[in-house]
Structure formats: C-alpha cells, structure tokens
Amino acid sequence: MKLVWSQSFGTRIEALEAERQIKGWGRAKKLVLIREDWTLISALARSKTEK
C-alpha cells in the first residue's frame, strides 16, 4: 500500500467528514485529487450536480 494524498485537519471530526466525502467520490475525481488539479475537481463536481 502506498500513501498518495494526505491533508491535515484541525479536529478529528473534520478529518472524518472529509474522509466520508472522499469515499463517496468516483474514481476519476479521486485521481484528480491525487494530482491536485483543483480546476478539474470543480468541473467534475459541477458535472455531477448538473445531471
């Protein structure tokens, strides 16, 4: 197993909420997160809500 992304959070609750949110994402959005392409993450989020 290899760690490919991490982020610090102020509280354990914030970290758990972020983990829950990311677990709900599709593979494409997770790969974009790893690459830290924030513009594409926004585009993927918009395309999901526009459906």
N, C-alpha and C positions, 0 to 999 in steps of 0.2 A: 504494500500500500504506500502511496506517495501523497503527501500534502501538497495541493496545488493552489490553494487560496486560503487566506485567513484574514480576520479583521478583529480588532479589539472593541469591546463594548463596555459601557460604564457599569452595567449591572448584569447579573446572571439572567434576569427576566428579559432584558433587551436581547441578549445572546440567544436565548431560547426562541424568542419571537422571530428573530432573523433566520434561525435555523429552520423553523417551521415554514416560513415564507419560501425560502430557497428550495426546500424539499418539494414544494408544490410546483416549482418551475419545470418546464420541459428541458430536454437535453440541449437544444440549441441555445437557450437562454443561459444555462449553466456554463456552457463552453465559452460564451461571450463574457460572462462574469470572470472566468479564469483569465481571459485575455485582457480584462479591464477595459473593454470597449463600451464606455458608458452611453455613447450615442446610439449604438446598435441595441443595447439593452432597452433604452427608452422606446426605440422603434418596435421592438418585439413586444413590449408591454402594450403599446398603443394598438398594434395589430390584433392582439388578443381581445382587447376591450371593444374594438370596432366591429367584431364579428357578430 
